[in-house]
Amino acid sequence: METQNIWNKFNDELYFFILKKVKNKNDTNDIFQNTFLKIHKNLDKLKNEEKVKAWIFQIARNEIINHFNKEVVYAEKEVNTNKEIPLEINEEVCCFDRFVTDLPKIYQDVIELVYIKGLKQKEVASTLSISLENVKARIKRSKEILKTNFKACCKYELDKNGNLIGEPNCTICNPC
């Protein structure tokens, strides 16, 4: 199964599932984007395509839990979730890997540490010797850059919530 197929089939249902749990559009958008980044990066770990819906909704539930855990005052307990996921070229989402690789270094580092290596934002702040607020700002800016690149290169459109919609229409991915 391809990321684009998952997007086409489940994006609305997944978005409203997250919104129902979080009850905040901005947080929902962040969790939704984080969920699809993880779906894309871990698609090779899906063993049974018949269970794709359960798999993606479990990823979303985990992202929701992560979101609420970040809001709670941080306890001084360490949990080792540093399961490195290899960065590999995957053509299932038009130009995705190229856009991540083309991010300015300060944004690329944060995206790789959070979404590819699976570190918590607080751990990334400590690793890079920057504030947690700076990590969050860099993630937000990275997502804005990625969205702009998808919209410009691949001719995706943005829906009313700022999410990418449509099919890729990219001369790089779909040469004439």
C-alpha positions in Angstrom: 0.0 0.0 0.0 1.2 3.5 -0.8 1.1 6.6 1.4 -0.9 8.4 -1.2 -3.6 5.6 -1.1 -3.8 5.8 2.7 -4.2 9.6 2.4 -6.9 9.3 -0.2 -8.8 6.7 1.7 -8.5 7.8 5.4 -7.4 11.5 5.6 -10.9 12.9 6.4 -11.8 10.2 8.9 -8.4 10.4 10.6 -8.5 14.2 10.8 -12.0 14.3 12.4 -11.0 11.4 14.8 -8.0 13.6 16.0 -10.1 16.7 16.2 -12.8 14.9 18.3 -10.1 13.9 20.8 -8.1 17.1 20.9 -10.8 19.7 20.4 -8.4 22.3 19.0 -7.8 22.9 15.2 -4.2 24.0 15.5 -3.2 21.0 17.7 -5.2 18.7 15.4 -3.4 20.0 12.4 0.0 19.4 14.0 -1.0 15.9 15.2 -2.4 15.1 11.8 0.8 16.1 10.0 2.9 14.2 12.5 0.8 11.1 12.0 1.2 11.2 8.3 4.9 11.8 8.5 5.2 8.7 10.7 2.9 6.7 8.4 5.1 7.6 5.5 8.4 6.8 7.3 7.1 3.5 8.8 5.0 2.1 5.9 7.5 -0.7 5.4 6.7 -2.0 8.9 3.0 -2.6 8.0 2.8 -6.4 7.8 -0.8 -6.9 6.9 -2.4 -4.4 4.5 -5.9 -5.5 5.7 -5.1 -3.9 9.0 -3.9 -0.6 7.6 -6.8 1.3 9.2 -6.1 0.0 12.7 -2.4 0.7 12.2 -2.8 4.3 11.2 -5.4 5.0 13.9 -3.0 3.5 16.5 -0.3 5.9 15.2 -2.7 8.8 15.6 -3.7 7.7 19.1 0.0 7.6 20.0 0.5 11.1 18.6 -2.5 12.3 20.6 -1.0 10.8 23.8 2.4 12.4 23.0 0.6 15.7 22.6 -1.1 15.5 25.9 2.0 14.3 27.6 3.9 17.4 26.4 1.3 19.6 28.1 1.7 17.9 31.4 4.6 19.3 33.6 7.6 17.2 32.7 8.5 14.6 35.3 12.1 13.8 35.7 11.8 10.3 34.5 13.5 9.1 31.3 11.9 6.8 28.9 14.1 5.4 26.2 12.1 5.6 22.9 15.1 6.2 20.8 14.3 3.7 18.1 16.1 5.0 15.1 14.1 4.6 11.8 16.4 4.6 8.8 16.0 7.5 6.4 15.4 5.9 3.0 14.3 7.3 -0.3 10.7 6.5 -0.8 8.8 7.6 -3.9 5.3 7.0 -2.5 4.8 10.7 -1.7 5.7 13.0 -4.5 9.1 14.6 -3.8 8.9 14.1 0.0 12.4 12.9 0.6 13.9 15.5 -1.7 12.0 18.3 0.2 13.2 17.1 3.6 16.8 16.8 2.3 16.6 20.3 0.9 15.5 21.9 4.1 18.0 24.4 5.7 20.3 22.5 8.1 18.7 23.9 11.3 15.3 22.7 10.2 16.4 19.4 8.7 18.2 18.4 12.0 15.1 19.0 14.1 12.9 17.0 11.6 15.3 14.1 11.5 15.7 13.9 15.3 12.0 14.1 16.0 10.4 12.2 13.1 13.1 9.9 12.0 15.0 9.1 15.2 11.9 9.4 17.4 13.3 11.7 20.0 11.0 13.8 22.2 11.1 17.5 21.5 12.7 18.2 24.9 15.4 15.7 24.2 16.1 17.4 20.8 16.3 20.8 22.6 19.0 19.3 24.9 20.8 17.6 22.1 21.0 20.7 20.0 21.5 23.0 23.0 18.5 25.2 22.1 15.3 26.0 23.9 12.2 23.8 23.7 10.4 26.8 22.2 13.0 27.0 19.5 12.6 23.3 18.6 8.8 23.8 18.3 9.3 26.9 16.2 11.7 25.1 13.9 9.3 22.2 13.5 6.5 24.6 12.7 8.6 26.5 10.2 9.8 23.2 8.6 6.2 22.1 8.1 5.4 25.5 6.5 8.4 25.1 4.1 7.4 21.5 3.2 3.8 22.6 2.6 5.0 25.5 0.4 7.3 23.2 -1.6 4.5 20.6 -2.2 2.1 23.3 -3.3 4.6 24.9 -5.7 6.4 21.9 -7.2 3.8 19.1 -7.1 0.7 21.4 -7.6 -1.1 20.1 -4.5 -3.7 22.4 -3.1 -4.5 23.4 0.5 -7.9 22.7 2.0 -9.6 25.1 4.5 -7.6 23.7 7.3 -4.2 24.2 5.5 -3.8 20.5 4.7 -2.4 19.3 1.4 -5.1 17.8 -0.9 -5.2 16.5 -4.4 -3.0 14.3 -6.6 0.6 15.2 -7.5 1.0 16.9 -10.8 4.8 17.2 -10.8 7.1 17.2 -13.8 9.9 15.7 -11.7 7.8 12.7 -10.5 5.6 12.4 -13.6 7.7 13.4 -16.6 5.8 13.9 -19.9 
